[in-house]
Amino acid sequence: MIETERLIIRKFTPSDAMDLFEYLSLPEIYRFEPGEPISMDEAVELAAERAESECFLAVEVKATGKLIGHLYFEQRQPPEFRTWEIGYIFNPKFQRMGYGSEAAAALVEYAFAHLHPHRIMARCDQKNPASWKLLEKIGFTREGDFKQFAYFRLDRVGNPIWIDAFEYSLIEHTK
């Protein structure tokens, strides 16, 4: 568990299903992410899965106990490179309040102090300035500009809708 001034970053629990459903059921969440809105039954399954996962962390408001988003944090392969990837999704009701940068910065600080990564990286859609501005705010440096990097959707005739991505990182000893 990581605690900030306003947040608690912790493992998921099965009881997080309702709050998870509140934002992962919204179509706008998937504008820059793979997947589709989930049902309440899927939220129950997902909360249970994430309770067993080491890669997803719940972000809750300390004062209310409400889950407002989540962080993804996983070591990339090979482990000898000591590179971790970070990602985040927040409930739109709680965006633009500094919660995302507060949570991500706390996780990065914790990781450098306890997991000793050499590099923490993130990728985001170039059309998502909220994401890359968050990364810049917490000290990440833009390293790459990838054209047609990935796709999450197909057009009406089945062709990939490619996205361009930025890659950011923060290297140990530079933070």
C-alpha positions as CSV (number, residue, x, y, z in Angstrom):
1,M,0.0,0.0,0.0
2,I,1.2,3.5,-0.9
3,E,-0.3,6.5,0.7
4,T,-0.3,10.1,-0.5
5,E,-1.8,13.2,0.8
6,R,-5.2,12.4,-0.8
7,L,-4.9,8.8,-2.0
8,I,-4.3,5.2,-1.1
9,I,-2.8,3.0,-3.8
10,R,-3.5,-0.7,-2.9
11,K,-4.2,-4.1,-4.3
12,F,-7.7,-4.6,-5.7
13,T,-10.3,-6.4,-3.8
14,P,-13.4,-8.2,-5.1
15,S,-15.5,-5.5,-3.4
16,D,-14.1,-2.9,-5.9
17,A,-16.4,-4.2,-8.7
18,M,-19.1,-1.5,-8.5
19,D,-16.6,1.4,-8.6
20,L,-14.6,-0.4,-11.4
21,F,-17.9,-0.8,-13.3
22,E,-18.7,2.9,-12.9
23,Y,-15.8,3.9,-15.2
24,L,-15.0,0.8,-17.2
25,S,-18.6,0.7,-18.5
26,L,-18.2,4.1,-20.1
27,P,-17.5,4.2,-23.9
28,E,-15.2,7.3,-23.5
29,I,-12.7,5.3,-21.4
30,Y,-11.9,3.3,-24.5
31,R,-11.1,6.2,-26.8
32,F,-7.4,5.6,-26.2
33,E,-7.5,2.1,-24.8
34,P,-8.2,-1.4,-26.1
35,G,-11.4,-3.0,-25.1
36,E,-15.1,-2.2,-24.9
37,P,-17.4,-1.1,-22.1
38,I,-17.9,-3.9,-19.5
39,S,-21.0,-5.2,-17.9
40,M,-21.5,-5.4,-14.1
41,D,-20.9,-9.2,-14.3
42,E,-17.7,-8.5,-16.1
43,A,-16.7,-5.9,-13.5
44,V,-17.2,-8.6,-10.8
45,E,-14.9,-11.0,-12.7
46,L,-12.4,-8.3,-13.4
47,A,-12.2,-7.1,-9.8
48,A,-11.7,-10.7,-8.6
49,E,-8.9,-11.2,-11.3
50,R,-7.2,-8.0,-10.4
51,A,-7.3,-8.9,-6.7
52,E,-5.0,-11.8,-7.6
53,S,-2.8,-9.8,-10.0
54,E,0.4,-8.0,-9.2
55,C,0.1,-5.8,-12.2
56,F,-2.9,-3.7,-11.4
57,L,-3.3,-1.3,-8.4
58,A,-6.5,0.3,-7.2
59,V,-6.4,4.1,-6.5
60,E,-8.9,5.2,-3.9
61,V,-9.6,8.6,-2.3
62,K,-8.4,8.4,1.2
63,A,-11.2,10.6,2.7
64,T,-14.1,8.5,1.1
65,G,-12.6,5.1,0.3
66,K,-14.0,5.4,-3.2
67,L,-12.0,3.7,-6.0
68,I,-11.5,6.3,-8.7
69,G,-9.1,4.6,-11.0
70,H,-6.2,2.2,-11.4
71,L,-2.6,1.9,-12.2
72,Y,-0.9,-0.7,-14.3
73,F,2.7,-1.5,-13.4
74,E,4.6,-4.5,-14.8
75,Q,8.2,-5.5,-15.3
76,R,9.1,-5.9,-19.0
77,Q,11.2,-8.7,-20.2
78,P,14.0,-9.6,-19.9
79,P,14.2,-8.9,-16.2
80,E,17.9,-8.1,-16.3
81,F,17.1,-4.9,-18.1
82,R,15.2,-3.7,-15.0
83,T,12.5,-1.9,-17.1
84,W,9.0,-1.4,-15.8
85,E,6.0,-0.1,-17.7
86,I,3.4,2.2,-16.1
87,G,-0.2,3.0,-17.2
88,Y,-3.3,4.5,-15.8
89,I,-7.0,4.9,-16.2
90,F,-9.2,7.1,-14.1
91,N,-12.9,7.6,-13.7
92,P,-13.8,10.7,-15.8
93,K,-15.6,12.2,-12.7
94,F,-12.2,12.4,-11.0
95,Q,-10.0,13.5,-13.9
96,R,-8.4,17.0,-14.1
97,M,-8.1,17.1,-10.3
98,G,-4.4,16.0,-10.1
99,Y,-5.3,12.5,-8.9
100,G,-3.6,10.8,-11.8
101,S,-0.3,12.5,-11.5
102,E,-0.4,12.2,-7.7
103,A,-0.9,8.4,-7.9
104,A,1.6,7.8,-10.8
105,A,4.3,9.9,-9.1
106,A,3.8,8.1,-5.8
107,L,4.1,4.7,-7.6
108,V,7.2,5.8,-9.4
109,E,8.8,7.1,-6.2
110,Y,7.9,3.8,-4.4
111,A,9.3,1.7,-7.3
112,F,12.7,3.5,-7.4
113,A,13.0,3.2,-3.6
114,H,11.9,-0.5,-3.3
115,L,12.0,-2.3,-6.7
116,H,15.2,-0.6,-8.0
117,P,14.3,-0.3,-11.7
118,H,16.8,1.2,-14.1
119,R,14.0,2.6,-16.3
120,I,10.2,3.1,-16.0
121,M,8.5,3.7,-19.4
122,A,5.1,4.5,-20.7
123,R,3.4,4.7,-24.1
124,C,0.4,6.8,-25.0
125,D,-1.6,7.8,-28.0
126,Q,-0.3,11.0,-29.5
127,K,-3.9,12.3,-29.6
128,N,-4.1,12.0,-25.8
129,P,-2.4,15.1,-24.5
130,A,-3.8,14.5,-21.0
131,S,-1.8,11.3,-20.8
132,W,1.5,12.7,-22.1
133,K,1.2,15.9,-20.1
134,L,0.8,13.8,-16.9
135,L,4.0,11.9,-17.8
136,E,5.9,15.2,-18.4
137,K,4.5,16.7,-15.1
138,I,5.9,13.8,-13.1
139,G,9.4,14.0,-14.7
140,F,9.3,11.6,-17.7
141,T,11.1,12.5,-20.9
142,R,9.7,11.8,-24.3
143,E,12.0,9.4,-26.1
144,G,10.2,8.2,-29.1
145,D,7.6,9.0,-31.7
146,F,6.1,5.8,-33.2
147,K,4.0,6.0,-36.4
148,Q,1.2,3.5,-36.8
149,F,2.4,1.7,-33.6
150,A,-0.8,-0.2,-32.8
151,Y,-4.5,-0.5,-33.3
152,F,-7.4,-1.3,-31.0
153,R,-10.2,-0.9,-33.5
154,L,-11.2,-1.8,-37.1
155,D,-13.0,0.5,-39.6
156,R,-16.3,-0.6,-41.1
157,V,-14.6,-2.8,-43.7
158,G,-12.3,-4.5,-41.2
159,N,-9.1,-2.5,-41.8
160,P,-7.0,-1.5,-38.7
161,I,-7.3,2.0,-37.5
162,W,-3.6,2.6,-36.6
163,I,-2.6,5.0,-33.8
164,D,0.6,6.9,-33.5
165,A,2.3,6.7,-30.0
166,F,4.8,8.5,-27.9
167,E,7.1,6.7,-25.6
168,Y,8.3,8.3,-22.4
169,S,10.7,7.1,-19.7
170,L,12.3,8.0,-16.4
171,I,15.7,6.6,-15.8
172,E,17.2,5.9,-12.4
173,H,19.4,8.7,-11.0
174,T,17.7,11.3,-13.3
175,K,14.4,11.6,-11.3
